[in-house]
Each structure stands twice: as C-alpha cells, then as structure tokens.
Amino acid sequence: MPNTVMVMCGKKMRRNSRARCGSSLIEFVLRSMFWVTLLIGTLVIGGNLIKSIQVVQLCRDVGHMWAYGMDFSQTSNQNLIAKLAQGLN
C-alpha cells in the first residue's frame, strides 16, 4: 500500500513540476525583459556620461589655454582646438 501512495504522489509531483516549469519560463521571460531594458539603459546613460566628461575636459583645457594667453583668433590655434575636439560630434 505505501508503494501505491508514493507512485501516486510521484505522478502528482511530476504534473506539478511541469506546470511549475511553464510558469518558471514565463517568469523568466518577464524578468528578462525588465533586466535587459535596465542593462541597455545603463549602457546608454554610461556612454552619454563618458561623452559629457570628455566635453567638460575639453572646455577646461581650452579655458586654461585662454587663461595663459593663447589667441584663438589665429587659425592655427583654432585648428588645435578642432583637433582636440575631434570625435565629440
């Protein structure tokens, strides 16, 4: 008699695990959508932050050049700044 109870429980448990497996897949997909969105947002914000830091550093460098008396009306000095700012468009 105990064997039949265990067999019945085994079948019952197998049915439940299949149902759980399906719901686990649904939960995984829903959670993955959230985490992938969060990851992509983090990458985009990080890229923008890096670009912002580069622009601030360029402005700081140009300010130091101006403070030390560099004349930005000359073409060679303007070209120097354009060369420093290359890739920040």
C-alpha positions as CSV (number, residue, x, y, z in Angstrom):
1,M,0.0,0.0,0.0
2,P,2.7,2.6,0.7
3,N,4.2,2.0,-2.7
4,T,0.9,2.9,-4.4
5,V,0.7,6.1,-2.4
6,M,4.3,7.0,-3.4
7,V,3.6,6.3,-7.0
8,M,0.5,8.5,-6.9
9,C,2.4,11.2,-5.2
10,G,5.2,10.8,-7.8
11,K,2.7,11.3,-10.7
12,K,1.1,14.2,-8.9
13,M,4.5,15.8,-8.3
14,R,5.5,15.3,-11.9
15,R,2.3,17.1,-13.0
16,N,3.1,20.0,-10.7
17,S,6.7,20.3,-11.8
18,R,5.6,20.5,-15.4
19,A,3.2,23.3,-14.5
20,R,5.9,25.0,-12.5
21,C,8.3,24.6,-15.4
22,G,5.9,26.5,-17.7
23,S,5.3,29.3,-15.1
24,S,9.0,29.5,-14.5
25,L,9.6,30.1,-18.1
26,I,7.0,32.9,-18.2
27,E,8.5,34.5,-15.1
28,F,12.0,34.2,-16.6
29,V,10.8,35.9,-19.8
30,L,9.1,38.7,-17.9
31,R,12.0,39.3,-15.7
32,S,14.5,39.1,-18.6
33,M,12.6,41.9,-20.4
34,F,12.9,44.1,-17.3
35,W,16.6,43.4,-16.8
36,V,17.6,43.7,-20.5
37,T,15.9,47.1,-20.6
38,L,17.7,48.1,-17.5
39,L,21.0,47.0,-18.9
40,I,20.6,48.8,-22.2
41,G,19.5,51.9,-20.3
42,T,22.6,51.7,-18.2
43,L,24.9,51.3,-21.2
44,V,23.3,54.3,-22.9
45,I,23.5,56.6,-19.9
46,G,27.1,55.4,-19.3
47,G,28.0,56.3,-22.9
48,N,26.4,59.7,-22.5
49,L,28.2,60.3,-19.2
50,I,31.6,59.5,-20.8
51,K,30.9,61.9,-23.7
52,S,29.9,64.6,-21.2
53,I,33.1,64.2,-19.2
54,Q,35.1,64.5,-22.4
55,V,33.4,67.7,-23.4
56,V,33.9,69.2,-19.9
57,Q,37.6,68.3,-20.1
58,L,37.9,69.9,-23.5
59,C,36.3,73.1,-22.2
60,R,38.6,73.1,-19.2
61,D,41.6,72.7,-21.5
62,V,40.5,75.5,-23.7
63,G,39.9,77.7,-20.7
64,H,43.4,77.0,-19.4
65,M,44.9,77.9,-22.8
66,W,42.9,81.1,-22.9
67,A,44.0,82.0,-19.3
68,Y,47.6,81.5,-20.3
69,G,47.2,83.9,-23.2
70,M,46.6,81.8,-26.3
71,D,45.0,83.8,-29.1
72,F,42.0,81.9,-30.5
73,S,41.6,84.3,-33.4
74,Q,44.5,82.7,-35.2
75,T,43.7,79.8,-37.5
76,S,46.5,77.5,-36.1
77,N,45.0,77.8,-32.6
78,Q,41.5,77.2,-33.9
79,N,42.8,74.1,-35.7
80,L,44.4,72.9,-32.5
81,I,41.0,73.1,-30.7
82,A,39.3,71.4,-33.6
83,K,41.8,68.6,-33.4
84,L,41.3,68.2,-29.6
85,A,37.5,68.1,-30.2
86,Q,37.7,65.5,-32.9
87,G,35.2,62.7,-32.2
88,L,33.0,64.7,-29.9
89,N,30.3,65.5,-32.6
